[in-house]
């Protein structure tokens, strides 16, 4: 078992190193391209009399804001409206865990006035970009810096561990054996740190945290664009009122519920949500797990929990494979419902203008059914 754990660790580390090499290659290429463009544009500027500002389009004169994923994209949209030029790097329908920045994405970030990202494991690629000279004048905001209490990613009972063994197995294995492999001479310090349970980056899933994030975004927008500062503040105040109403709706559901346990046949990126409302949970994987196949022990555990605790609904995330949730639900004769993490939305939802609040209001109704 220990050897399997070690082998899986090494495979995961190799995959991460390969992805980082690929990102570095792309980044170096983009940096060279940007340097060439800068030099050429500088020469052109000399011959044009330096009046390029007058030739900018109306949209180019707007504050340029780039976000990595949907929550901060929608928060900016609610605060700033049409007063900014807003870009979301993650395409609608894409999964955050598989996203890799394109050269166009990197250029968009370097040309931004404000860049908003999460600051967790899924966008660790950002750090390479932030170190470049092209980012010197770009303001940046990390969501994890906007909230007061950062939680560690949690591995609860029955959950399959990233290292290929269950929570129970981890408790049974001797500490000395685990240390032998985790501190192998073949590992670098960076690789060893990857074994430590990372912070949970999904801070936006709590409406209370969303309010804190909105306040920080508003401050940044006002500092960069004082002309529209009062508009940003007014919009933010109105939006925060809606978020507070959402928080009240969730609290009402929980206070009137008979059951306070959720079960996910999926990843669980709702640690902040569960902590905010005092909910217990079971899940197949943690929030940032790369696994997509649960162990037989995990499946048996989740099925037994549904039956033993009379859990009325099996939940799953949006835009994820529903095979696990469906298998559990079929074995227990209960329905499957989507509970939105809001990390992204489908292309159809994006075109329809679906918002963070829309998704969370659906979660309120789903929570009523899940806590019956």
Secondary structure, 3 states (H helix, E strand, C coil): CHHHHHHHHHHHHHHHHHHHHHHHHHHHHHHHHHHHHHHHHHHHHHHHCCCHHHHCCHHHHCEEEEECCHHHHHHHHHHHHHHEEEEECCCCCCCHHHCCCCHHHHHHHHCCCEEEECCCHHHCCHHHHHCCHHHCCCEEEEHHHCCCCCCECCCCCCCECCCCCEHHHHHHCCHHHHHHHHCCCCCCHHHHHCCCCCECCCHHHCHHHHHHHHHHHHHHHHHHCHHHHHHHHHHHHHHHHHHHHHHHHHHHHHHCCCCCEEEECCCCCCHHHHHHHCCEEEECCCCCCCCCCCCHHHHHHHHHHHHHCCCCEEEECCCCCCHHHHHHHHHHCCEEEECCCCCCCCHHHHHCCCCHHHHHHHHHHHHHHHCC
